[in-house]
């Protein structure tokens, strides 16, 4: 297990300069606005190359600064990502620069040094929230464990934007239908790969043991030559592609005998829905560990206040198995965790 030993932030979010060292179990305690989530975001960024909350890179760069740096000591390796606004001293530059042990790296050679699984209050809406939120969950797990998946997802998204534009042009009569052929081939090629990997992920989830019996249903919008061909006219009329991975969804189902295959979002209580989310996150932890042969770092961003006692205890059972970094703004949570976790390091923000 590669441990996150420490991070150093420079002009990142609200931090001008901030260094924090971590133990195997660390609790970041501070009032709202102290920057706890920014610390979790920075660790996630070093692992994934992406933020879980910033819509654009500029959001992570301190106001009135041109560049931000996130550095980390991960095991024996020193990682750094420099973020820019795309221009430094009047010259265009990439918005991300990666270095490993002081040597510049391409993104694909930088990522994969370590892995994280992040559990945030927003995840509580995975089950009853929008399909887009659930697709983002699938994509984050699979992109972290499979570089080809991440590349295919990027290619699929780019091709989808192009074909939707051409579908509008064909509908308006300014382009022939033949312009669709190349982009349809691209979408089928990459879409089939994405859906094969999603199928494998859901098959893995069904093997995850949990005190409460859940199942998962993959609602797949299959993409292949026949489906694309048979729906082409409808896609032209609509001005956008009607099938494919961007339409996929998942349902968490009850698997116990008296509630078998009922949708947790429709029939479950709020507590049961949160247990379903916990089951998904446990599956993510085990999936990453299984496919990378490396324990991920478990990042818990102020989630204990969102869980009932039973769910809290289930999370606490996971803590000794992984390096875990927790945040909270609540003194009672500090006291609760200090009592439950004997080797907890508490950092006041």
Steps between C-alpha positions, in 0.01 A plus 500: 500500500642837394443754774429867444765638734432866440391769258616854426264754345595831345235748386245219492142609573516711818849384599801720431730235646395192692686185602333207675643163599282192535498182706325177403187642664466880494214729595492857369292711736395858440205729448323525167710696254831394657603313185450139608329398178774677304754266663293198397465648151878548472570136591233386252657725235844339544346155457254569216629813327151648537299677769175353629343846533670760277322553168806680362863497610497871575275435803792325672744787448509771766351835401738728311758221455612346171614165632416259781704203621395180673784279620491174687732246656343166406701207634852575380383706200461877474208606281406849385229649281528863396174661390487807276243724337646410160722807473817585695681829432305541179587155363252218451567194712317177591264535796655199674868416543601170662828403664619185676810526719583830331471366144227625267252230398210457263168451673478132408847438648421701814167348597480164673762567768228452760121478514228659708134438573315810616175491700324839520156621614413549130535124452193452717295601196645225281193279525216751479689765302534552126620234252791732420622474859494119478680498165767724653540241777553220246744709297710612796547145628585357158717789382709466817564130440523482120688761295342365181156562649595861575628544144192339345273715716678813377479387137133409540414838655681686221333290229159551663538878485598480132222266391235702683614807307490309170158353581367855528662594169359192327155578642526856366603370156844663498693169518443154343440194721838361391677742741364293788673175405847570641368630832257210533793260460696686769207498739432129449867407544551692824144462628516121487825503699349727766195280537703178517704645787189627675348152474812354663486757781138419580578129496770571759260709712262206527773302679558762772390372839303739717283467812196611300413314177520718190522433129572729207328524163691646207254691281692491174425702189682263265695647213582289194465516122140378494379730779666808350371422152142431612483824701684729259190674365369567851843634601499735200153624590604555862834655412690279743599135551228309685696195616837415649696509826397862561146364553599213734386483861505268800249398764581368845248230589402319817621141481335356814228242436201712608615812307686336212572726200312802633667831419661650813444853363124439473433268793786556744504729800758778519709279729480207258599724210806612692591139571470440127745783434736355760481164320595673172797674664614174662479342155711784360766446770516127434493542121793744500697277736428188295581645159807703605635256761545803723294632787349842422508790742154546653393866512195572718388861461263587786280195451458379860238768565304357203488141631299329771674293765482171307651655187767679706607168649521342154731780386709465814553132419669610176730759656768258634531339156602817312688821552206724587477879503183642656366854527245644738378834632328343801663466843274207589630312194858564616419354841315205345783413260775552758326241717448254212838531319795443733774624264314808373710808427297821540602806298337830592443714194 
